[in-house]
Amino acid sequence: QVLLVESGGGLVQAGGSLILSCAASGRTLTSYAMGWFRQPPGKEREFVATIKWSGGRTYYADSVKGRFTISRDNAKNTVYLQMNSLKPEDTAVYYCAAQLGDPTSIGVRFSSRYDYWGQGTQVTVSS
């Protein structure tokens, strides 16, 4: 079992920045990807970004490309999401997730492919 705990959400004005963290604990993972999804109010959960733990390849949704950066700290088993130039449409509950194995560039974008999820953290961007 893998436990994922997010932190760092909050309220920020449009144009501002936030950094989310997700710490993983429990089962030792050797091949996996960790990512972020978000669920805006009244909408379905959507892909934001993912990083492969081995090699560090990253993937982003078009809506956040150039504004958000996903990174990892192997020693801390932690993944980060640096969010810059935030917009009101970025308002959502952000979830951290882990997918076992070596997912494809397509597979990383589907929430159904992820095996473990955090509890979520609220990000609110005011206009």
N, C-alpha and C positions, 0 to 999 in steps of 0.2 A: 504494500500500500504506500502511496505517496501523498503527503500532505502539502498543500500549496497555500501560502498565506500572503495576501496582498496588503500593501499599505501605500499611502501617499496621495490618496484622492483628496478632493476638497473643492472649494469654490474659488474661481479665478475669473478675472475680467478678460474679455476678448483681446487677443493679442498677447496674452500672458503665457506663462510656462508652468508646467508641473512635471514631476518625475514620479512614476509609479515603480514600486518594487514588488517582487514576488520571490519569496524564499521557499525552497523545496526541502523537504525532510522526509525521512522514512527509508523506503527501499532504495538501494543503490542502483542508479540507472547508468547504463553504459552506452546506450544508443537511443537517442530520443530528440525530440524538438520541443521547445517551449514557446508559447505564444500568448498573444493577447487578443481577446475578442471584446466586443462591447454591445450593449443592448440599450438603444435609445428609448425614451418613453413611448410606449405604444407600438414599438417596432420589434422585429425579430433580431436575434443575436447575429452580429456580423463580424467578419474577420478584420483584424487590424494589422497585426504583424506577428512574425514567427522567426525564431532563430534556431538553427540546428546546433546542438551542443557540441558535436564533433565537427570541427571545421569552421563553425561560426557563420555559415551562409544565412543570409537574411531575406525575408520576403515581406512585402508591404502591400496593403490595399492602396489603390490609386488615390483614394480620398485623403490619405495621410502621408503619402510619399513626399519627401522633401521637408516635411514638418516634424514628423515623429522619427525617433531612432530607437531601435531595440538593441540591447547589448546584454552581455552576461559576465558574471564573475564566477569562474569555475570553482575557486577555492571556497566561496561562500554559498555555492549552489543557488545563486540568485540571478534572476533576470530583471532587467530594468526597461522601462519605456519612458524615454525623454520626450515630452510633448511640448513643442514650441508653436508659436503663432496660433494659439487655440482659437477656435470659432464656436459660436453658440451651438452649431450643429454637432460639435464634438461631445456635447452633454450626453452622458450615458452612464450606466453601470459597467465598469471595466472588469473583465474576468481574466485571470491567468489560467493557462491550461497546459498540460503536458501530453504529448503523443509519443508512445513507445515505438521503437524501431527507427527506420530511416525513411520518413515520408517523402513523397514526390513533391514537386513544386505545385502540383494541383492539390494533392492530398492535404497539404498544410492549411489550406483555406477552408476546409470543411469542419465545422464544429463536431460533427458526428464521428470524426476520426480520432478525436482526442479522448484520452483514457482517464485523465484526472483533471479536476477543476478546483479553483479556489472559490471563496465565498463571495467575491466581488467587492469593488470599492467604487463609491459614487464620485463622478467628476461632473461638476456643474460649471459651465462657462456663461457668464452674464454678458449681455450686449451693452 
